[in-house]
Amino acid sequence: MAYYKTLLLTFVVQIYKEMLKVLLLCLGIIALAMIFLSIAVIFGHRHTFRSLHIGQSKAMRDRGIHCVQSMDKMERREANNRHRVKERI
């Protein structure tokens, strides 16, 4: 009976050793990826980010879509707008 316990214990230890090797390998690959990505961000040639503002997108302007605030201003300026808000008392 004790023989089977030691055999089982040895088998479990071998499995955990293999799992530890795989885990360390995965952590190493992730660490390398993080290092390479940080190098690309820090030393990259392109240091500008495109504007995400809707009003500055050419595709949106071509479709006639503007920023909500700009569209609200344009609608408030129209004199014949029946839903116009009287802003001054």
C-alpha positions as CSV (number, residue, x, y, z in Angstrom):
1,M,0.0,0.0,0.0
2,A,2.8,2.4,0.9
3,Y,4.4,1.6,-2.5
4,Y,1.3,2.8,-4.3
5,K,1.2,6.0,-2.3
6,T,4.9,6.8,-3.1
7,L,4.3,5.9,-6.7
8,L,1.3,8.2,-6.9
9,L,3.2,11.0,-5.1
10,T,6.0,10.7,-7.6
11,F,3.6,10.9,-10.4
12,V,1.9,14.0,-9.0
13,V,5.3,15.7,-8.5
14,Q,6.3,15.0,-12.1
15,I,3.0,16.5,-13.3
16,Y,3.5,19.6,-11.2
17,K,7.0,20.0,-12.5
18,E,5.8,19.8,-16.1
19,M,3.0,22.3,-15.3
20,L,5.6,24.7,-13.7
21,K,7.8,24.5,-16.8
22,V,4.8,25.3,-19.1
23,L,3.8,28.1,-16.8
24,L,7.3,29.6,-16.7
25,L,7.5,29.3,-20.5
26,C,4.2,31.2,-21.0
27,L,5.2,33.9,-18.5
28,G,8.5,34.3,-20.4
29,I,6.7,34.7,-23.7
30,I,4.3,37.2,-22.3
31,A,7.3,39.1,-20.7
32,L,9.1,39.3,-24.1
33,A,5.9,40.5,-25.8
34,M,5.5,43.2,-23.2
35,I,9.1,44.3,-23.6
36,F,8.9,44.4,-27.4
37,L,5.6,46.3,-27.3
38,S,7.0,48.9,-24.8
39,I,10.1,49.4,-27.0
40,A,7.8,49.9,-30.0
41,V,5.7,52.5,-28.1
42,I,8.7,54.4,-26.6
43,F,11.0,54.4,-29.7
44,G,8.4,54.3,-32.4
45,H,8.6,56.8,-35.3
46,R,5.0,57.8,-35.1
47,H,4.4,59.8,-32.0
48,T,1.1,61.4,-33.0
49,F,-2.4,60.0,-32.4
50,R,-5.2,60.7,-34.8
51,S,-8.0,62.8,-33.5
52,L,-11.1,60.8,-32.5
53,H,-13.3,63.8,-32.7
54,I,-16.2,63.3,-35.1
55,G,-16.0,66.8,-36.5
56,Q,-12.4,66.3,-37.6
57,S,-13.0,63.1,-39.5
58,K,-13.1,63.6,-43.3
59,A,-15.4,60.6,-43.8
60,M,-17.9,61.9,-41.3
61,R,-17.8,65.4,-42.9
62,D,-18.4,63.9,-46.3
63,R,-21.5,62.2,-45.0
64,G,-22.7,65.4,-43.4
65,I,-22.3,64.2,-39.9
66,H,-21.0,66.7,-37.4
67,C,-20.4,66.9,-33.7
68,V,-23.6,67.0,-31.6
69,Q,-22.6,70.4,-30.2
70,S,-21.9,71.8,-33.6
71,M,-25.2,70.5,-35.0
72,D,-27.0,72.0,-32.0
73,K,-25.4,75.4,-32.7
74,M,-26.3,75.3,-36.3
75,E,-29.9,74.4,-35.5
76,R,-30.2,77.2,-33.0
77,R,-28.9,79.8,-35.5
78,E,-31.6,79.0,-38.0
79,A,-34.1,81.8,-37.9
80,N,-37.0,79.9,-39.4
81,N,-36.6,76.9,-37.0
82,R,-40.0,76.5,-35.2
83,H,-38.3,74.6,-32.3
84,R,-35.8,77.4,-31.7
85,V,-35.0,78.1,-28.1
86,K,-35.2,81.7,-27.0
87,E,-31.8,82.0,-25.3
88,R,-32.0,85.6,-24.1
89,I,-34.9,87.0,-22.0
